[in-house]
Amino acid sequence: MQPTRLELADGSSLEVRPLERRDRARLADAIARLSDESRYLRFAAAKPRMTERGLDHLVAVDHHDREALLAIDPRTRRGVAVVRYASAHDEPRAAEVAVTVADEWQGRGLGKALLAMLIDRAREEGKTELRASVLAANGRSIAMLRHAGFTIRPGGGVLLEYERPLAGY
């Protein structure tokens, strides 16, 4: 995927491109700028900072079984959002997705737009199903997933499981 310009409904413009290992410091900075609440909602745990090992894991993408797209604010050159998928170990055609959007960019449609781009990438790589685990308290993420065609899986509790088949869409 080549870098792409993404225009949001409010007129904001961002650069979107595949995440690369050289983005490690940019990613660490973006996570550090998240509010405590946003970090908790994304990682389902209090995470005051990312460990070196955690950062290594997040930038370890092969753009096939593990993909991540980075949105960059062209004015500041800061990373402001990342969407990713990772293939399930026991089901290589299924993948788990995650979306992280900087606090100041939330509620503007960025997560929704990036998730649509990630769904297209997953389809290109032959994925047939996407899944997402979301804290029940994360109303914005749940709304975004539902808008993208995800439905809740049976079960429940504090951590909800959503899924979306890719065939036929």
C-alpha positions in Angstrom: 0.0 0.0 0.0 1.3 3.4 -1.0 1.0 6.4 1.4 -2.5 7.9 0.9 -4.1 11.2 1.8 -7.2 10.8 4.0 -9.7 13.7 4.2 -12.1 13.7 7.1 -15.6 15.2 7.1 -14.4 18.2 9.2 -11.8 19.1 6.4 -8.8 17.6 8.3 -6.3 15.9 6.1 -3.9 13.1 7.2 -1.3 10.9 5.6 -1.9 7.2 6.0 0.7 4.6 5.3 1.8 1.1 6.5 3.6 1.2 9.8 7.3 0.3 9.6 9.9 -0.6 12.2 11.4 2.9 11.8 8.2 4.3 13.3 9.0 2.8 16.7 9.8 6.2 18.4 6.8 7.9 16.7 4.5 5.1 18.0 6.0 5.3 21.5 5.4 9.1 21.5 1.8 8.6 20.3 1.0 6.1 23.0 2.6 8.3 25.7 0.4 11.2 24.6 -2.8 9.1 25.1 -4.8 9.9 28.2 -4.9 7.3 31.0 -8.5 6.5 30.0 -7.6 6.0 26.3 -4.7 3.8 27.2 -6.9 1.7 29.5 -9.7 1.4 26.9 -7.2 0.4 24.2 -5.1 -2.1 26.2 -7.7 -3.2 28.7 -5.3 -2.5 31.5 -3.6 0.5 33.2 -0.5 1.0 31.1 1.4 4.1 32.1 4.0 3.4 29.4 4.9 0.8 26.8 7.7 -1.5 27.5 10.5 -1.9 25.0 9.3 -5.5 24.3 5.7 -4.2 23.9 6.9 -1.6 21.3 8.9 -4.2 19.5 5.8 -6.4 19.2 3.7 -3.5 17.9 6.1 -2.6 15.1 6.7 -6.3 14.2 4.5 -6.3 11.1 5.0 -8.2 7.9 2.2 -6.5 6.0 0.5 -9.9 5.4 -0.3 -11.8 8.6 0.3 -8.8 10.7 -0.6 -5.4 9.3 -0.7 -1.9 10.7 -1.6 1.4 9.2 -0.4 4.7 10.7 -2.1 8.1 10.3 0.2 11.1 10.5 -0.8 14.7 11.1 1.0 16.5 8.2 1.3 19.7 10.2 3.1 18.2 13.2 4.4 14.9 11.6 3.1 13.1 14.7 1.4 9.8 14.6 -2.2 10.3 15.6 -3.8 6.9 15.0 -2.9 3.2 14.2 -5.2 0.4 13.1 -3.9 -3.1 13.0 -4.7 -6.8 12.5 -2.9 -9.9 13.5 -3.8 -13.3 12.2 -5.2 -15.8 14.7 -2.6 -18.5 15.5 -5.0 -21.4 15.0 -7.0 -19.8 12.2 -4.7 -18.0 9.7 -7.6 -16.6 7.6 -9.1 -14.9 10.7 -7.5 -11.8 12.3 -7.8 -9.8 15.4 -8.2 -6.0 14.9 -7.3 -3.1 17.1 -7.8 0.7 16.7 -6.0 3.5 18.6 -6.8 7.2 18.0 -5.1 10.1 19.8 -7.5 11.8 22.2 -7.5 15.1 20.2 -8.5 13.2 17.0 -11.3 11.1 18.6 -14.9 11.6 17.5 -14.0 12.9 14.1 -14.4 9.7 12.0 -10.7 8.9 11.8 -11.0 5.5 13.5 -14.0 4.6 11.2 -12.1 5.6 8.1 -8.9 3.8 9.1 -10.9 0.6 10.0 -12.4 0.6 6.5 -8.9 0.8 5.0 -7.7 -2.0 7.2 -10.7 -4.2 6.2 -9.7 -3.7 2.6 -6.1 -4.7 3.4 -7.3 -7.8 5.2 -9.4 -8.8 2.2 -6.5 -8.3 -0.1 -4.5 -10.7 2.1 -7.1 -13.4 2.0 -8.6 -12.9 5.5 -12.2 -14.2 5.7 -13.1 -13.0 9.2 -12.1 -10.2 11.5 -12.5 -10.1 15.3 -12.2 -7.5 18.0 -12.1 -7.6 21.7 -13.5 -4.4 23.4 -14.1 -3.3 26.9 -17.9 -3.1 27.5 -17.3 0.5 28.7 -15.8 1.6 25.4 -18.9 2.9 23.7 -17.1 4.8 20.9 -15.2 1.7 19.8 -18.4 -0.4 20.0 -20.2 2.1 17.8 -17.4 2.2 15.3 -17.3 -1.6 15.1 -21.0 -1.9 14.6 -20.9 0.8 11.9 -18.3 -1.3 10.1 -20.5 -4.4 10.2 -19.1 -6.2 13.3 -21.6 -8.1 15.4 -21.3 -9.2 19.0 -20.3 -12.8 19.7 -22.2 -14.8 22.3 -20.9 -14.4 25.8 -20.2 -11.2 27.5 -18.8 -9.6 30.6 -16.3 -6.8 30.9 -14.6 -7.7 27.6 -16.9 -8.1 24.6 -16.0 -10.0 21.5 -17.1 -8.8 18.1 -16.7 -10.4 14.6 -17.2 -9.6 11.0 -17.1 -12.0 8.1 -15.3 -10.5 5.0 -16.9 -12.7 2.3 -19.9 -11.2 0.6 -19.3 -7.7 1.8 
